[in-house]
Amino acid sequence: MRFSLQDVRKSIRRRGGELQVGLHFLRSGEMQNEISRLIAYHEQLLNQPQRAFSSDDARACVGEYRLAHCLIATLSHWYVWRSRDWSDVVRERSENADLLALGSPVPLRLELFRYVNEQYHGYLPQDKRQQALHDFAMNYQLTASDLEYLLALDSDDEMLLTREGEAAPQPQDVITLYNQWVFEAALMNASQVHFVIDCAAFSRAESIRQGSDLMPVAGIGAVIKRLCFLARRLGVYYELEYASVQLDTVSALPLLSLTLYGPQEVTGAPQQYGLRLTRLCRLLLGYGVRKDAEKSQKRGAQISLTQSIVSAEARVHFLQRAYTFVMDEQLLRLLPQTETQESGTNGNRTVQLFDSSVEQSFAEAFVSLSEGHGTDGWHFEREPEPLLLPDSLFIPDFAFTRGEQRVYVEILGFWTPSYRERKIQKLRQLRARKDIVLAAPMEAKDAFAEIAADFPFVYYQNQLSATDLLQVLRTTYDDFAERLAAIDMVAVQTRIAQDGFVREQICYELLHCYRWSELQQAAVRVCADDTLRLFYVAGLGCYQLDWFARFEQRFVAWMREEHAPEAVPLSLVVQEIKQRWSELSGCDDVVCETLLGLCTAVTIRRDSIFDAQVSIIAQVTPAQQDVASVSETEPAGMVSQEVKGTKEGKRERKTGARKRLSSSTDVTQGGLWE
């Protein structure tokens, strides 16, 4: 039993020339004692007839008439009046088979009517009523009182109070459902509901969940698709437009204005239309009781707008006047949230619905590449914000983001001629945009030939290759020159000089690089100043010569003191290095091994397939001693070119391909994704 907007406590005020209505919602923990007493009153009347229930006593538990009426109606979600089963009641009072066969009080009343017509010619005086009932009851082996009870068994007064569920509800459960019904009572009388949605909220959700899920978070485009489907299904009119169009940067994604219209612009009163509007808002906002949530989880499409709403308000009508009902963030938090995870989950894997197997396989392949840092820094989300056209919407399949760049990707199908015509018509309206990439099957190349010159195209056979798409993004949207020019060389050099060592993963961030070949070119510029004595080694990172000399000296001293002349397993050496040098504690084992390979006094033997052995060279050449002594005693920037060349020359001979990059001519193509 729902309550109407007339029953809800409310306040009305005038602001800015318009009337605003504020409804009374219960905060968490509010009126706990009063609600507990009301629940206890219902509990003590379980299995009692409705005539024993006193509305005045129930209202006295709360103390406020209007609020008590709404709370009693809310408890009807758990406490229900039900008629007793006919067969159970008859078996308690009689064994007559004819009486049991009647099935309900209605045939019994009809038999009594026939009996009175036959025996009393259609008129039963008051003084003969008890005798007539007694005689009629004897036909069914009943007493007169039992007969009267059976005749009224289906009346409201004889209904018994029953409880849905094994335990009584908690006061907080009642508060939560009461708030939901108050909210929906307003929407039932609304002529329109207006939302302002932050499209960037879905991108932020994606960035937060990256690394923990195998599939990207569904973007706002998925919500819009669901909105269009549900609006058509429920018969609700809606309007979409951008509140502010700022598509230049990722941080300035547009605000989407969504208006759901009620019946005043069409036909009928708001209350006649409000149920459909309320159902649509419930599905979009993602609130409701658990029963609805479980159905949504089975569909795998539970999507909520609550976290992305900037502002919301409804135009509410009652008592022949219109009011503005503001739905702020605090109010929306009071609504019950479903207990399913967005889009459904299966263990640690996110279960998502894709429009086709091509999209699904592409998404899985791209996620696998991103786990290995093979996506050139591109992050993607499914079904991002829509691109509004004059007469329709265009929702791309994916949006790829890197830095300040945002590129939309649409996978074109090849289903029917009408599909292709509709798709081409929409794409013609987007020709001026330079941020759309299209992917199409090879057999559809001729079908989309008329727009092939307007967009970058990726053609695929059976499945769309993630590496093919990355290649198109690399050639079409490569901004390495701008990123290289934006590097603050002084700040980067200062950090390397201060820290002594910066591992390669951090170098990618410092130098705004996404590929190994880019990092090599950027490192050339950073290490070009010979006076700073900075070096870059692939797989290791950037370091200063003084730091490396001190590392080698301390490491050799420790080895000779603790383990000389024995060889030590590489795993134990790596563990000791991470404990002694804090800057290496978070590095992979291969980084420590690469660093040891640069040391002239250290040798690594791999006599066994299980573990390598690290040992110290017994004799050190005079040139090596000079390097150690000069590097240790001279201040930074004072190492002579002769000593530097000696050290670097020996290191290059020892490590082979790991040579210092002294100029751009030294760079060779070796990147996996180049």
N, C-alpha and C positions, 0 to 999 in steps of 0.2 A: 504494500500500500504506500504509494508516494504521497507527498504533500505538495501543495501548490505554492506559488510565490506569495499569495495572499497570507499564508500561514507563517511565513518566515519573518523573523524580526529584522527590521531594516531601518536605515536612516537616510534621509533625503536632504541634500544641500545644493545650493546653486553656486557654480563656479564658472567664471568667464561667460556668463550669459546662458549657460545650459544647466539643466538639472542632472545631478548625478545621484545614483542610488548606491548605498553601501549595505551589503547583506551581513548578517551576523554569522560568522564562522567560529567554530570552537578550536582553540589552540591545543597543542599537545599537553595533556595533563589537566586541562580545564574541566571543572565540574566532575571530577572523578568520583567524589562521594555521592553526589546526587544520582549519577548514572548507575553506580553500584547498587544503590537502594532500589532504583527502578528495575534493574535486572533481578535483584533478589525477590521483588514483588512478583515478577513473572515466574520465577522458579518455584515459588511456593504454591502457585496456582496451576502447575503442570498437571495435566489429565483432569482438570476441573472444567465444568461447563462454563460457557461464556456468561451466563446469568450471574455467576459468582464474581466476575471481573467488574470492579468499580473504577470507572474513568476518573472520578474525583480522587480516590485513594492513590491511583497511579500518578496523577498530576501533583498530588501533595508530596510525592517523593522528590520532585524537582523544585517545586515552589513557584515556577513562572509558567503561566497557563500556555502561552503561545509556544515557548520552547519545549514544554512538556509534551504538547500535542505532536510536535515534529519528532521528538525522541521516541515516543511510543510508536509512531509510524515507522521510524528507522528500525526499531526492534522487531517489526514484522518481518524483516529479512531473516531472522532466526526463529521467531515464535509465530506459529501459524495455527489458526482455528480450523479444525477438521471434524467432519461428521464421522461417527463411529460406523464400522462395517456392519451391515444388516445381519449377515450370517452369524457373526460373533455375538451380537446382542440377542438374537433369537435363540441360539443354543444355550445361553445362560438362563433363559426364562421358560422355554418350552421345547419339547421334542417333536412337535407337530410338523410333519413333512409338508403339508399344504401351506402352512405359514412360512416355512423356509423358502418355498418355491416362489412366493410373491416377489422376493428380491429387493424391495424397497418400501418405504411408508406410503408411496403413492397408490399402488394397487390395494393396500390394506384400507386406505381411506375410501377408495372406490367401492370395495366390498361392504364397508359399513354403510355407505350411502345407499347401496342396493338393499341391504337388510332393513334399513329404516323405511324405505319406500314400500317394501313388501309387508312388513309387520305393522307399521304405523301409518300407512297410506301417505307417506311423504311429510308427515308432521309429527315431531317428537316433543311432547310437553316437557317442561323443566322438571316436574315432579316424577316423571318416568325415565329421566335420562340415565340415572345410575343403574336402574334395573335393566334397561336396554343394553347398556355397555357390558353389564355382567353377563347377560344372556349371549351376547355376540362373542364375548371373550371365551366363553365355555366351548365354543365351536373350535377354538384353536388351543385349548388347554392353557388359558391365560387367566390371570386375575385382572380386575378392572383397572387397577393402577398400572400394571405392566402394559395393558392395551393402550392406555393414554400416553405412556412414555413412547411406545413404538409409533403411535400415530404422529407424534411431534419430533421423531428422531432426526429428521433432516432440517429442522428449524435452526436459526442462528443461536438461539439461547441454549440449545443442547449440544452445540459444537464444543469439542474438548480442546484445550490449549496444548499444543505439542511443540517440541523443539527440534529444529533442523540441526543436526550435528550431535556429537557425543558429549560435548561440554558446553557450558554457558559461555557467551561471548565476553571478551574483556572490554572494559570501558574504553580503551583506546581504539578498539575495533569499531565500536559504536560511534565514536567521535569521527573517525575517518570516513565511514559510510555516510554519516550525517552531512559532512562537508561536501561530499560528492553530490548528494541529492539536492543540497542547497544550490550548488553551482549549476546543476542541470535544471533546477526549477527556473533559474534566470534564463538559461538558453532556450527553454521551452517557450518563453515569451519574447524571444529576440527576433527582430526583423533582419539583423545582419550582425556578423561577428568579424572583426578586423584584426589581423595579426601582422606584425612587422617582424620578419625572420632574418637572422644574421646568417648568411650563407657561409661565412668563414668558420662558423662553429663546427661544421662537419669536417672542415680541413684540420681544425685544431684537434678534434677527436681522433682523426687519422694519425696525426703526428704523435699523440700521446700513446696510442695503441701500437705504433710501429715497433716491430721487434718482438711483440708478445703474441701476435696472431698471424696466421698464415694467409688470411685474406684481408683486403683493404676494407675499411669501414664504408658502408653504403653512404653516398653523398646525398645532398638535398634533392638531386634529381630523382632518386628513388622515392622520396617522400612526395614529390610533385606527381610522379607517375601514379603512385598509390592514391593521391588526392583526386586526380582526374578519373581514375577508375571508380572510386567509391562515390564521388559526386554524381557521376552518370548513373551508377547503380541505385543510389538513394534518391535521385532526383533533386539534388541541391545545386543551385546556380552559384558560380564562383567567378572571381576575376583576379588575375595575376598581373602585376607590374612591378618594375623596380622603383623603390623609393629614392635611391640615389645610384646613378650609374657611374661607377669608378672601377674600370677594368684594367687600369694601367699596371697595377702591382697586385701581388698575391695578398698583401696585407690590407688592401682596400677592396675586397670583394663586395659586391653590391648587397644592399638590404632589399629583401623581397617583400612586397606588399601583397598580402593575401586577404581577400574579402569574400566571405561566405554570405550569400544573400538569403534573407527570409522571404516571407510571402507578400509583404506589402507592395513590392514591385510587381507581383504576379497576381494571385487571387487568394482570397481566404484570410482568416485571422492568423496572427502569429502562432497561437496555440495549436492550430491545426497542422502547421508546418514544422513546429518546433521539435517534434520527436525525431524527425529525420536529421535536422540540424544538430541536435544533441548527439545522436549516434555518430555522425560524421566527426564531430569535435572529439568525442571519446576515442574513436579509432585513431585520429591523427595525433592527439596528445598522449595516447598510450596509457591511459589510466583505466581502472575498472577493477572488478572483483576477480578472484583467481580463475573462475570458470571461463571468463572471456580470455584471460591471459593464456590458459592452456590451449584453447583453440587457435590463438594466434601463433603460439609456439609450434603447433603442428604444421601450420602453413609456412612457418619460417619467415614471416614478413612483418614482425612486430617492430614498427618504426615510431619513434617519438620525436615531437617537435619541442618539447618542454625546455630542453637545454639550449635551444637556439632562438627562443622568442625574445625579442627586444622589448616589445610592448604589445598589449592586447586589450581590446575593449569590445563591448557588445552594446547594441541599441535595443533596450528592453522596454516592453510596453505592458502597462497594467493600469487599471482604473482610468482608461481612456487618455493616458498621457505617455509620453516617451521619455526615457531616462538613459543616461550613459552609465554603463556598468564597467568599471575599470578592473581588468584582471592583471594585477601586478605579479611579480615573481614570488612574493611571499604567499599570495593566495594560491598560485599554481602548485607550490610545494605542499600545500595541505591536501591536495588530491591524492588518492591512493595510487601508488605505483605498482604496475604489474611485476610479478616475481620472475619473469623470464628475462634472459639476457638478449640484448638487441640482436636481431637477425637469427637468434637461436644458437646454441652451442652444442658441440659434441666433444666432450672431454676438453682438451686445450685447443681444439681446432674450431674455427668459426665456420658455421654452416651458412652458405649464402646461396641464393637463387640467382641464376644467370639466365639471360635471354636465349643463349645458345651455348653449345659445347665449345664453339670457337672462342667465345669470351672467357669461359671457364678455364680452358687449357692455357690461353694466353696469360690470364691472371696468375695461375699457378706457376707458369714458367718465369714470369717477371718477378714474383716473390722469391723464387729460388735464386735468381740472379742477384736480387737485392741482399739476400742473406750473405752472399759472397762478395758484396760491394762491387758488383759488376754492372750496375745500371747507370754509371756516369753521374751519380748524384741525383738522378730523377726519382721522385716519389709520386705515387699515383693513388687516385681514389676512384671508386666506381660511381657512375651516375652523378656527376657534380651539379652545380647550379645550372638552371636552364638558360638557354639563349633565347630571348624573347624576339619573336618575329611579328610583323604587323598583324597577321591573322592566325598565328599558332605558336607553339613552343617547339624548340629543338633541344633535346636533352642528349648530350654526347654520352658515349659509353664510358669513357675514362677522361680524367684530367691529370696531366703530368706537370709537376711543379718542381722547379729547381731555382733556388735563390729568388730573384724577382721575376722569373719567367713562369708562365702558365700556358700550357698547350693542351688543346682538347683533341681527343682521338675518337673517331666514329668508325665502327666496323660495319661496312655495308653488306647487306645480305643480297641474295640473288633469287628471291622467291617467286614473285609474280610481276608481270608488267606494270600493274597498278601500283605495287609497292615501289618499284624503281621510279616511276613517274612522280609519286609523292615525295620521295627522298630527293630526287633531282630538283624538284620545284623548291623545296626548302633550302637546299644547298646553293641555289642561284641567289637567294637573298643574303647569303653569307659570303659572297665572293670578295667583298671588301676586307674581310678579316684575314689576318696573317697568322692566326694562332690555331688553325684547324688542320689536322692531318687525317686523311682518309685511308682506310684499309679495305680492300675488296678482293674477292676470289679471282683467280686468273681467268676463269671463264666469263666473268662479268666485265672484263676490260673494255670490250667494245660498247657495252651498254652504258658505261659511265664515261665514254670518251669525250663527250661535249664539255665536261667540267674537269677533265684531267689536267688542263693547263692552269686551272685556278687554284688548285690545292696540291700539296705534296701527297703522293700516293704510295702505298705499300701494297703490293700484290702478293697473294699467298696461294699455296696449293694445299687444300685440306685443312691445314692449321696455320694460324698466324704466328710467325716467328718473332719472339721478343727481341732477338739480336738484329733482325731486319728493321724493326721499328726503331731501335736505338740508333742504328746507322742513319736512318732518315732524320731523326732528331739531331744527331751529331752534325750532319752536313747542312741542315736547314737552319738550325738554331744554335750553332756553335758561337759562343761568346768568349772564347778563351783569350782573345786579344784584349778585350775589355777587362776581363778578370786579372790578366797579367799586369795590365797597366794600373789596376787599382791596388796592387800589393803595396803595403807600406814597408818598403825595404829596410828603412832605418829601424822600425819597431821590430821586424822579424829578426834582423841581425843582432839587435840588442838583446832580444830574448834568448837566442841561441848562445850568445856570448855569456849571458848571466847564468843560464841553466847549465851550460856546458854540453848538454845532450838533449835533443828533441827527437823522439821516435817518429817513424815514418807516418803512422796514422795521424799524428798531430800535425805533421808537415802538410798533409793534404788540406787540413782546415786553415792553417796559417797562410798558405799560399793559394787558397781558393782553387784547388785542383781537384779533379774527379777521376783522372786517368793517370797511369804510371808515366806515359810519355809526356803529359802536361807537367807532372811533378819534376821530371828531369829538366825540362826547359826552364821552369821557374827556379829550380835549385841552382842552375848555372848563373842566373842573375844575382841570387842571394850570395853565392860563394865567389863572385867575380873579384871582389876586393881582396887581394892577397895579403894585405896588412892585417886583416881580421883573422886570418888562418882558420876559415870555416870550410868544412868539407861535407859532402853528401855521399852516402853509400846506399845503393838500392837494397831494400830489405832491412836496413838499419835505421836510417834517418840522417839528420844533420848533427854535427858535433864540432866542437872547437878543439884544435890540436892540443892545447894545454890540458884540457880536461882528459883527453885520451891518453896523454903521456902520464898524467897522475894515476889514471885508472890502471894502466899497464904496470907502472912501478909498484903500486900497492898490491895488485894481484900477484905479480911475480914474487914479491916479498912474502906474501901470505903462503903461496905454494911452497916456497923453499923452506919456510919456517915450520909449516905444519905437515907437509907431505913429501918433501924432497928426500931421496930422489925417486920415490915411487910415482907411478901414474895413478890418476884419480878418475873415476867414472865421470863422464860428462854430465850426467844427471845430477850428481852431488855437487859438482862445480857450479852448475847453473843455479841450483838452490842456494848455494852460499853467496853467489853474486847478487841475487835478488835480495838477500837479507842484509848484505853489507852496503849496497848502493841503492838508496831509496828511489832514485830516478829510473832504475831498471826493475823495480819491484812489480810493476804492472805489465811488463813486456812479455811476449811469447818466448819460449825457450829458443826458438830459431834466431831471435834477435841477439840473445846472449852468445849463441854459438857464432854468429856472424862477427860479433865484436871480438871474440877470442881469436877468430881467424885473421884479424888485422894485427894482432900482437906479434912482433918479430921474435920474442923470446918464448913463445908458446907454440906447441905443436899438438895437433889432434890426430890420433891414430884410430882407424876403424878396422881393427883386427877381428872384431866379432860383430855379428849381425844384431846382437842384443843391445850393446851399449858401446859408445866410443870412449877412448881413454885420453885424458889431458895430462900433458907433462911439460916440464920446463927444459929448454935447451941447455945443455951442460955448459957450453962455452958461448960467449957473446962477443961478436966482432967489435973492434974499436969504434967503427962507425956507429954501431948500435948503442954503445956506451955514450958516445957524444950526443946522440939524439936524446937519450934519457936525461943526461945531465943538463944540457942546454935547455930542454923543454921545462925542466923542473926549476931552474934557477932564474932564467930570463923572464921578465914580465911580458904580459900579453902584447902582441904586436911587434916584438923585438927579435923574433926568430929570423936568422939570416936566410936568404934565398938558397944558399948552399946547403944548410942543414935541412931546410924544408924539402928541398929536392931530394936529398939523400933518404930522408924518412919516407917521403911519398913514393920514391922509386922502389924502395924495398917493399913497401906495402903493396904496390901494384904488381910486382913480380910474384908476391905471395898469394894474392887473392884473385889473380886472373882478371875476370870480367868486372870485378868491383873496383873500378878506377875512379879517381876524382874527376869530376866534370869541370874542366877549366874554361871551356868555351862552348858556344852553340854547335860548333862543328863536331864535338865529341858525341852528340846525341845520336843514338841509333834507335830505330823503330823496334820495340820489343813488347809493347803493350798488348795484352790479350784482346782488348776491345778496340784497338786502334784500327 
